[in-house]
Amino acid sequence: MSDIIQLLPDAVANQIAAGEVVQRPASAVKELIENAIDAGADRIKLILKDAGKTLLQVIDNGCGMSVTDARLCFERHATSKIRKAEDLFAIRTMGFRGEAMASIAAISHVELKTKRHEDELGTLIEIEGSKLVEQRPEATPNGTSIAVKNLFFNIPARRNFLKSNAVEMRHIIEEFQRLALAHPEIFFSLHSDNNELFHLSPGTLKQRIVHLFGNNYNQKLVPVEEDTTIIQINGFVGKPEFAKKTRGEQFFFVNKRFIRDPYLNHAVMNAYEEILPAETFPLYVLFVEIDPSKIDINVHPTKTEIKYEDDKAIYAILRSAVKRSLGRYNIAPSLDFNNQESSFSNLISAKPLEEIQAPTITFNPDFNPFESDADKLYSNKNSRAESYSKGLEGLSDPEDLTGLEGLKGLEGRKESTFLSKGFDTDFGKRTGIPQNWDTLYQITEQDTSEQLALHPEITETKEPTFLKSEVKKQFFQIHKRYIVSQIHSGFMLIDQQAAHERILFEHYLEQLDNNKGSSQQSLFPSTIELTAADFELMKDLAPELQSLGFQLRPFGKTTYIVDGVPADLGGNVNEAKVVEQLLEDFKQNKAELKLTKRDNLARSLAKGAAIKAGTEMDNDAMSELIDRLFACESPNLSVYGKPTIITFTLQELLEKFDKL
């Protein structure tokens, strides 16, 4: 049997490595900009076409490379950052593994132009799929320009897995923002399809945050500073009232390297304990400086994970620093029990004893708490007959005899009369309220006989209007959150917000499928300022939003104008807040639930437009909500898969009372 193990060719090995290092255009952007930063550049320009799929170019004014270095940089494990294994524990540069350039060259067409400051001529190198196509001297500016064209051209399966341009652009912007935040002293610019999206001049960290995310962030920031023998912390955290429902604007940097660390994130969230709205996440941009020998950054090819020598101490210091900053700027609540001016006793004013009056109490001796509306309506038949006869004597208009004339029409008609004129055949089944048609008929029949005896001249018949208007299904609201409806076997408890979300979710799905969402035009169009990433997300969602009834148009680089919103959102809505909330919910659902764009959009809008817990509802509103809920395809489940209705049977109630 022949040998079956063999070494892979370098080109194949590089393509395999590219699967970890270069997952999408944003990965290549990260690697190339990090190389430019390591080269000492203070001006970095990023140029994109088709969200990096057609062209991805990084131009810097760094130190440049010699002819030999320019050719060698495309070899696997070729790097200028380390020389021996011990150097891994003193890393201060962004890159060090020597895999990025080789991986990028293996799956694209690369054109490199580079020149050192001391050289007269630079070097041009062209590589296609790890194969050198051309190398020659070239007149080029100082620094390096790397153009990556046709990414994944020789791996069609990977290219087919790329998302839309808007989605890929969002990922690129996120990587660009992280690198720009980590280095506010460097000039950055981003050009996409001949449009300049970012022009970031050198400045302070606060200026960089404002330039990236908008001028309104200037009032949201609280500075954080802490200097200990273990670590140094500086940066900004957001005020609690500006917290969002997604984690989008949370950045941790260790030695200026962006990292993802749930443990440190928990430390920050712990500092916000009891002052943060439920299910929201604060903004933070925090930098941790630590001795490189105390951490290990060689954990993952993307270098976004770090292991610490003493993570518990770092956790405690970080939590304390954030909490102290929030307290220093009067963000966290505090109580001064020694300050007599703020005590509750000062809120009470003394009053002379002779001016104090005892409260008067009145009550209705005829009030019966166990008497239902139906009992009130159909009881005391003799008094009601007497009132009809007395009222008739003073009437001159025949049209005023509607209620009395209708009594005669009831003769000979029992259940069919009530059912055909407004009574619900399923009322008793759904609510459990008994409807004894014979008893009701007997009461009304006696009233009719008495009235006919008093006034035999009445011959016309009409149905009683009081039956239609006064007999209604009764529902009850608990804590302005749940609706109680009596059924034959017990009662139902309905979550009003979850029920309304289910109704709206199916309604919006139908609109998306039929492209027939109605719109309510705004009297005065409003503008909404978005981050660059949210602006790209809005462009991606624009066709679906149009189907739902939104009227939106881009205005500038990161601004949208809202001309109209869906008509079923009602009047007096804040268009900008509706759109912002929709985007936040969409991003949250995408991160947590992995939904399709159609389902995600319908669910996000339903969540924002639904009746919230704490909203008071009258009987008519509760009745309509329940009717619409049971008309849904899945009335028993909320859009998040949780129950909207819980049923309690009489047997369950009896068992609970028996146990007591």
C-alpha positions in Angstrom: 0.0 0.0 0.0 1.5 3.4 -1.0 1.9 6.3 1.3 -1.3 8.5 1.5 0.0 11.5 3.6 1.5 14.4 1.6 2.3 18.1 2.1 -0.3 20.5 0.7 0.9 23.0 -1.9 1.4 26.5 -0.6 -1.4 27.9 -2.7 -3.9 25.3 -1.2 -2.6 25.9 2.3 -3.0 29.7 1.9 -6.6 29.2 0.7 -7.4 27.1 3.7 -5.8 29.7 6.0 -7.9 32.4 4.3 -11.0 30.7 5.6 -10.1 31.8 9.1 -8.4 35.1 8.5 -10.5 36.5 5.6 -14.1 35.7 6.1 -15.5 38.7 4.2 -14.3 42.0 2.8 -14.4 43.5 6.3 -11.7 41.0 7.4 -9.4 42.2 4.6 -10.0 45.8 5.5 -9.1 45.1 9.1 -5.8 43.4 8.2 -4.7 46.0 5.7 -5.4 49.0 7.9 -3.7 47.3 10.8 -0.6 46.9 8.6 -0.8 50.6 7.7 -0.9 51.5 11.4 2.0 49.3 12.2 4.0 51.0 9.4 3.7 54.3 11.3 1.2 56.0 8.9 -0.6 59.1 10.1 -2.9 59.3 7.0 -4.9 56.2 5.9 -7.4 56.2 3.1 -9.8 53.3 2.4 -11.4 53.1 -1.1 -14.3 50.6 -1.8 -16.3 49.5 -4.8 -19.3 47.2 -4.4 -18.7 47.0 -0.7 -15.2 45.6 -1.3 -16.3 42.8 -3.6 -14.9 44.5 -6.7 -12.2 46.7 -5.2 -10.8 47.2 -1.7 -7.8 49.6 -1.5 -5.8 51.0 1.4 -3.4 53.8 0.9 -1.1 55.0 3.6 2.0 57.2 4.1 3.9 54.8 6.3 7.5 53.7 6.1 7.0 51.6 2.9 8.9 48.5 1.9 12.0 47.6 0.0 12.0 45.4 -3.1 12.8 42.3 -1.1 10.3 43.0 1.6 7.6 43.8 -0.9 7.9 40.3 -2.5 8.4 38.5 0.8 5.4 40.0 2.5 3.1 37.6 0.5 4.8 34.5 1.8 3.2 32.6 4.6 4.4 33.3 8.1 6.6 36.2 6.9 6.4 39.1 9.4 8.4 42.0 10.6 6.7 42.1 14.0 8.5 39.2 15.9 11.7 37.3 15.7 11.3 34.6 18.4 8.6 33.0 20.5 9.3 35.2 23.5 8.3 38.3 21.5 4.7 37.1 21.7 4.6 38.3 25.3 5.8 41.8 24.4 3.5 42.5 21.4 2.6 46.1 20.9 1.7 45.9 17.2 -1.6 45.0 15.6 -0.4 42.1 13.5 2.3 39.5 14.1 1.2 36.1 12.7 2.3 36.7 9.1 -0.8 35.1 7.6 -3.0 38.0 6.4 -1.2 39.0 3.2 -0.6 35.5 2.1 -4.3 34.6 2.7 -5.6 37.7 0.8 -3.3 37.1 -2.1 -4.5 33.4 -2.4 -8.1 34.4 -3.0 -7.9 37.6 -5.0 -6.1 39.8 -7.5 -3.6 42.0 -5.5 -1.7 45.0 -6.8 0.9 46.4 -4.4 2.7 49.7 -4.8 5.2 50.7 -2.1 8.2 53.1 -1.7 10.4 53.9 1.3 11.1 57.6 2.0 14.8 57.2 1.3 14.3 55.5 -2.1 14.0 57.2 -5.5 11.7 54.5 -7.0 9.2 52.2 -5.5 8.0 48.7 -6.4 4.9 47.4 -8.1 3.9 43.7 -7.6 0.8 42.0 -9.1 -0.3 38.6 -7.7 -3.3 36.5 -8.8 -4.3 33.5 -6.6 -0.8 33.3 -5.0 0.9 33.4 -8.4 3.3 36.2 -9.1 2.2 38.0 -12.4 4.5 41.0 -12.5 7.1 42.8 -10.5 8.8 46.0 -11.6 10.1 49.3 -10.4 7.4 52.0 -10.3 7.3 55.7 -9.6 4.9 55.9 -6.6 4.4 58.2 -3.6 6.0 57.4 -0.2 4.2 54.7 1.7 2.1 51.8 0.5 -1.0 51.2 -1.6 -2.6 47.8 -1.7 -5.5 47.2 -4.0 -7.5 43.9 -3.6 -9.7 43.1 -6.6 -12.3 40.4 -7.1 -12.2 38.9 -3.6 -12.9 35.1 -3.6 -12.6 35.0 -7.4 -11.2 31.4 -7.2 -13.6 30.2 -4.4 -17.1 30.7 -5.8 -18.7 29.0 -2.9 -17.3 31.5 -0.5 -18.2 34.4 -2.8 -21.8 33.2 -3.1 -22.1 33.2 0.7 -21.4 37.0 0.8 -24.4 39.1 1.8 -25.8 42.1 0.0 -23.7 45.2 -0.5 -25.5 47.0 2.3 -24.8 44.2 4.8 -21.2 43.8 3.8 -20.8 47.6 3.9 -22.1 47.6 7.4 -19.4 45.1 8.5 -16.7 47.2 6.8 -17.9 50.4 8.6 -17.8 48.6 12.0 -14.2 47.5 11.5 -13.3 50.9 10.2 -14.9 52.6 13.3 -13.0 50.3 15.7 -9.7 51.1 14.2 -10.4 54.8 13.9 -11.5 54.9 17.6 -8.3 53.2 18.7 -6.2 55.8 16.9 -7.7 59.3 17.1 -4.3 60.8 16.3 -4.4 59.4 12.8 -6.3 60.8 9.8 -8.8 58.4 8.3 -11.0 58.6 5.3 -13.5 56.2 3.7 -14.7 56.4 0.1 -17.4 54.1 -1.2 -18.4 54.1 -4.9 -16.9 57.6 -5.3 -18.7 59.0 -2.2 -16.7 60.1 0.8 -18.5 58.6 3.9 -15.9 59.6 6.5 -13.3 62.3 6.8 -11.8 62.0 10.2 -9.2 64.6 11.2 -6.7 63.9 14.0 -8.0 64.9 17.4 -9.0 63.7 20.9 -10.9 60.6 21.6 -14.1 62.5 22.4 -13.9 64.4 19.1 -13.4 61.1 17.3 -16.5 59.6 18.9 -18.6 62.6 17.9 -17.2 62.6 14.4 -18.0 58.9 14.0 -21.5 58.7 15.6 -22.9 62.2 15.4 -22.9 65.6 17.3 -25.7 64.4 19.6 -23.2 62.1 21.3 -21.4 65.0 22.8 -24.0 65.2 25.6 -24.1 61.4 26.2 -20.5 60.9 27.3 -19.2 60.5 30.9 -15.3 60.3 31.1 -13.7 57.4 32.9 -10.1 57.5 34.2 -8.3 55.1 36.5 -4.5 54.5 37.1 -3.4 51.6 39.1 -0.2 49.4 39.3 -2.1 46.7 37.5 -3.9 48.5 34.7 -4.7 52.0 33.4 -8.2 52.7 32.2 -9.5 55.7 30.2 -12.3 56.4 27.9 -16.0 57.2 28.1 -19.3 55.6 29.1 -22.8 56.7 28.2 -25.4 58.2 30.4 -28.1 55.7 31.4 -31.0 57.6 29.7 -29.3 57.2 26.3 -29.0 53.4 26.6 -30.2 51.4 23.6 -31.7 47.9 23.1 -28.7 46.7 21.2 -25.0 46.4 22.0 -23.9 48.2 18.9 -21.8 51.0 20.4 -19.7 49.1 23.0 -16.0 49.0 22.5 -13.2 47.5 24.6 -9.6 48.1 23.6 -6.6 46.4 25.3 -3.4 48.1 24.4 -5.3 49.7 21.5 -6.5 46.4 20.2 -10.2 45.9 19.9 -11.4 42.8 21.8 -14.6 41.0 22.6 -14.8 40.0 26.3 -18.1 39.1 28.0 -16.3 39.1 31.3 -15.3 42.7 31.1 -18.6 43.7 29.7 -20.3 42.2 32.8 -18.1 44.4 34.9 -19.4 47.5 33.1 -23.0 46.3 33.3 -22.6 45.6 37.0 -21.5 49.2 37.5 -24.8 50.4 36.0 -26.8 48.2 38.3 -30.2 49.8 39.4 -29.7 52.9 37.2 -30.1 51.3 33.7 -33.6 50.8 32.1 -34.5 47.2 31.7 -33.2 45.3 28.7 -31.0 48.2 27.5 -27.3 48.5 27.0 -25.1 51.6 27.6 -22.5 53.1 25.3 -18.9 52.7 26.3 -15.5 53.2 24.6 -12.9 52.0 27.1 -9.2 51.6 26.8 -7.2 49.3 29.0 -3.4 49.6 29.1 -1.7 46.6 30.6 1.8 45.0 30.6 1.9 42.7 27.5 3.6 40.0 29.5 0.5 39.8 31.7 -1.8 38.8 28.8 -1.9 36.3 25.9 -3.3 37.7 22.6 -2.3 34.6 20.5 -5.6 32.9 21.1 -7.5 33.3 17.8 -6.5 34.3 14.2 -8.7 37.4 14.4 -6.9 38.5 17.6 -10.1 39.7 19.3 -9.8 37.4 22.3 -7.3 37.8 25.2 -6.4 35.8 28.2 -5.4 37.6 31.4 -3.1 36.7 34.2 -5.3 38.2 36.9 -8.8 38.7 35.4 -10.5 39.1 38.8 -8.5 42.1 39.7 -9.1 43.7 36.3 -12.8 43.1 36.7 -12.9 44.8 40.1 -10.9 47.8 39.0 -13.0 48.3 35.8 -16.3 48.0 37.7 -15.1 50.4 40.4 -13.8 53.0 37.8 -17.0 53.1 35.9 -19.2 53.3 39.0 -17.0 56.1 40.4 -17.3 58.1 37.2 -21.1 57.7 37.2 -21.3 58.9 40.8 -18.8 61.7 40.3 -21.0 63.2 37.5 -24.2 62.7 39.5 -25.4 60.0 37.2 -25.8 57.3 39.9 -28.5 58.1 42.6 -27.3 58.7 46.1 -29.0 59.4 49.5 -27.5 61.6 52.2 -29.0 60.5 55.5 -27.1 63.1 57.5 -28.5 66.0 55.5 -31.6 67.1 57.5 -32.8 69.3 54.6 -33.3 66.3 52.4 -35.2 64.2 55.0 -38.8 63.2 54.6 -39.8 65.1 57.7 -39.2 68.4 56.1 -41.8 67.5 53.4 -44.5 67.4 56.1 -45.9 70.8 57.4 -47.4 71.0 60.9 -51.1 71.9 61.3 -52.9 73.1 64.4 -55.1 70.5 66.0 -58.2 72.6 65.8 -57.9 72.9 62.0 -57.9 69.2 61.5 -61.3 67.9 60.3 -62.4 64.3 60.3 -63.2 63.0 56.7 -66.9 62.5 55.8 -67.9 59.1 54.5 -70.9 58.4 52.4 -72.2 55.1 51.0 -75.0 53.7 48.9 -77.1 51.3 51.0 -78.5 49.7 47.9 -75.1 48.8 46.3 -74.7 45.1 45.7 -71.1 44.2 44.6 -72.3 40.8 43.3 -74.9 42.2 41.0 -73.9 42.0 37.3 -74.9 44.4 34.5 -77.3 41.7 33.2 -79.0 41.5 36.6 -79.5 45.2 36.7 -80.9 45.2 33.2 -83.5 42.5 33.6 -84.5 42.8 37.3 -87.3 44.9 38.8 -89.7 44.3 35.9 -92.7 45.8 37.7 -90.9 49.1 38.3 -89.7 49.2 34.7 -93.2 48.6 33.4 -94.5 51.4 35.6 -91.8 53.8 34.3 -92.7 53.0 30.7 -96.4 53.7 31.3 -95.6 56.9 33.0 -93.3 58.0 30.4 -95.8 57.3 27.7 -98.3 59.7 29.0 -96.1 62.7 28.4 -94.9 61.7 24.9 -96.2 63.4 21.8 -93.8 62.1 19.1 -94.6 58.6 17.9 -90.9 58.1 17.2 -90.3 58.2 20.9 -92.2 55.0 21.4 -89.3 52.9 20.1 -88.5 51.1 23.3 -92.1 50.5 24.2 -93.3 49.4 20.8 -90.4 47.0 20.7 -91.8 45.2 23.7 -94.9 44.1 21.8 -92.7 42.7 19.0 -91.1 40.3 21.5 -94.3 38.3 21.8 -93.9 34.8 20.3 -90.2 35.2 19.7 -87.7 33.8 22.1 -84.1 33.0 21.4 -84.2 33.7 17.7 -85.2 37.3 18.3 -82.2 38.0 20.6 -79.7 36.1 18.4 -80.7 37.9 15.2 -80.5 41.3 16.8 -77.1 41.6 18.3 -76.7 38.7 20.8 -73.7 36.4 20.3 -74.5 32.7 20.0 -71.0 31.9 21.4 -71.2 34.5 24.1 -72.0 32.0 26.8 -69.5 29.5 25.6 -66.6 32.0 25.5 -67.4 33.9 28.7 -69.2 31.4 30.8 -72.0 33.9 31.6 -75.3 31.9 31.5 -77.9 33.2 29.0 -81.2 31.7 30.1 -83.4 32.7 27.2 -86.6 31.3 28.7 -86.2 33.4 31.9 -85.3 36.5 29.9 -88.3 36.0 27.6 -90.7 35.4 30.5 -89.6 38.6 32.2 -89.9 40.6 28.9 -93.2 38.8 28.0 -94.8 39.9 31.3 -93.7 43.5 30.8 -95.1 43.4 27.3 -98.5 42.0 28.5 -98.7 44.8 31.1 -97.9 47.5 28.6 -100.3 46.2 26.0 -103.1 46.1 28.6 -102.4 49.7 29.4 -102.0 50.9 25.8 -103.9 48.6 23.4 -103.7 51.3 20.7 -100.0 50.4 20.0 -99.8 48.2 16.9 -96.3 48.7 15.3 -93.4 46.4 16.3 -89.7 47.2 16.6 -86.9 45.4 18.4 -85.9 46.7 21.8 -83.0 49.1 21.5 -82.0 48.6 25.1 -81.1 45.0 24.5 -78.6 45.9 21.8 -76.9 48.8 23.6 -76.7 47.6 27.2 -75.9 43.9 27.0 -72.1 43.5 26.2 -69.4 41.1 26.9 -67.5 42.2 30.0 -63.8 42.0 30.3 -61.5 43.1 33.2 -58.0 44.5 33.1 -55.5 43.6 35.8 -52.6 46.0 36.6 -53.1 47.6 33.1 -51.3 44.6 31.7 -53.5 41.5 31.6 -57.1 41.0 30.4 -59.5 38.6 32.1 -62.2 37.0 30.1 -64.7 34.5 31.6 -65.2 31.2 29.7 -67.5 28.3 30.4 -64.8 26.2 32.0 -63.1 29.0 34.0 -61.4 32.1 32.7 -58.7 33.2 30.3 -55.8 35.6 31.2 -54.4 37.4 28.1 -51.2 39.4 27.9 -52.4 42.5 26.1 -49.0 43.5 24.7 -48.1 40.1 23.5 -51.6 39.7 22.0 -51.3 43.0 20.1 -47.8 42.2 18.9 -49.1 38.9 17.4 -52.0 40.7 15.7 -49.7 43.4 14.2 -47.0 40.8 13.2 -49.4 38.9 11.0 -50.8 42.1 9.7 -47.4 43.4 8.6 -46.4 40.1 7.1 -49.5 40.3 4.9 -48.6 43.8 3.9 -45.0 42.8 3.0 -46.3 39.9 0.9 -48.9 42.0 -0.9 -46.9 45.3 -1.0 -50.0 47.2 0.0 -49.1 49.1 3.2 -51.1 52.4 3.5 -49.2 55.5 4.5 -50.1 58.6 6.5 -48.4 61.7 5.1 -46.6 63.9 7.6 -47.6 67.5 7.6 -44.0 68.5 8.3 -41.4 65.9 7.3 -38.8 65.1 10.0 -35.2 64.2 9.6 -33.3 61.4 11.4 -29.6 61.4 11.9 -28.1 57.9 11.8 -24.7 56.4 12.2 -23.0 55.3 9.0 -23.7 51.6 9.8 -27.4 52.3 10.5 -27.6 54.4 7.3 -26.4 51.4 5.3 -28.9 49.2 7.1 -31.7 51.7 6.2 -30.7 51.5 2.5 -31.0 47.7 2.7 -34.4 47.8 4.3 -35.8 50.6 2.1 -37.9 48.5 -0.3 -39.6 46.5 2.6 -40.2 49.7 4.6 -41.9 51.2 1.5 -44.2 48.1 1.4 -45.2 48.7 5.1 -46.2 52.3 4.4 -43.0 54.3 5.3 -42.0 57.1 3.1 -38.3 57.7 3.4 -35.6 59.3 1.3 -31.9 59.7 1.9 -30.6 63.3 2.5 -26.8 63.6 2.7 -24.4 61.0 3.9 -26.0 59.8 7.1 -29.5 61.5 7.2 -32.9 60.3 6.1 -36.1 62.4 5.7 -39.3 60.8 6.9 -42.3 62.0 4.8 -44.8 59.4 6.1 -45.3 56.4 8.3 -47.8 53.5 8.3 -51.4 54.7 8.8 -52.1 52.2 11.4 -49.5 53.7 13.7 -52.1 56.4 14.5 -51.7 60.1 14.7 -49.3 62.3 16.7 -46.4 59.9 16.5 -42.8 60.9 16.5 -41.6 59.7 13.1 -37.9 59.9 14.0 -38.4 57.8 17.2 -40.5 55.3 15.3 -37.7 54.7 12.8 -34.9 54.6 15.4 -36.8 52.1 17.5 -37.5 50.0 14.4 -33.8 49.9 13.6 -32.8 49.0 17.1 -35.3 46.2 17.4 -34.3 44.9 14.0 -30.6 44.7 15.0 -31.5 43.1 18.3 -33.7 40.4 16.7 -31.0 39.8 14.1 -28.3 39.3 16.7 -30.4 37.1 19.0 -32.9 35.2 16.8 -31.3 34.9 13.4 -34.5 35.8 11.6 -35.1 36.4 7.9 -35.3 40.0 6.9 -39.1 39.8 6.3 -39.9 38.2 9.6 -37.5 40.5 11.5 -38.9 43.6 10.0 -42.5 42.7 10.7 -41.6 41.6 14.3 -39.7 44.8 14.9 -42.4 47.1 13.7 -45.1 45.1 15.6 -43.0 45.4 18.8 -42.7 49.2 18.5 -46.4 49.8 17.5 -48.1 47.4 20.0 -50.0 48.5 23.0 -47.6 48.5 25.9 -48.0 47.1 29.4 -49.4 49.8 31.6 -51.8 51.1 29.0 -55.4 51.4 30.3 -58.0 49.9 28.0 -61.8 50.2 28.1 -64.2 47.3 27.5 -64.7 48.1 23.8 -60.9 48.1 23.2 -60.4 44.9 25.1 -63.2 43.3 23.1 -61.8 44.3 19.8 -58.3 43.1 20.8 -59.6 39.7 21.7 -61.7 39.4 18.5 -58.7 40.3 16.4 -56.4 37.9 18.3 -58.6 34.9 17.7 -58.7 35.8 14.0 -54.9 35.3 13.8 -53.4 32.1 12.5 -51.5 31.5 15.8 -53.4 33.3 18.5 -52.0 31.3 21.4 -48.3 32.2 20.8 -46.5 35.5 20.9 -44.1 36.5 18.2 -41.3 35.3 20.5 -42.9 31.9 21.0 -44.3 32.5 24.4 -48.0 32.1 25.3 -50.4 35.0 24.8 -53.2 33.2 26.7 -53.3 31.2 29.8 -56.5 29.3 30.8 -57.5 28.6 34.3 -60.2 26.0 34.8 -62.8 25.9 37.6 -61.3 22.6 38.7 -57.9 24.2 39.1 -59.4 26.9 41.2 -61.3 24.5 43.4 -58.2 22.5 44.0 -56.2 25.6 45.0 -58.9 26.6 47.5 -59.2 23.1 48.8 -55.5 23.0 49.5 -55.8 26.1 51.5 
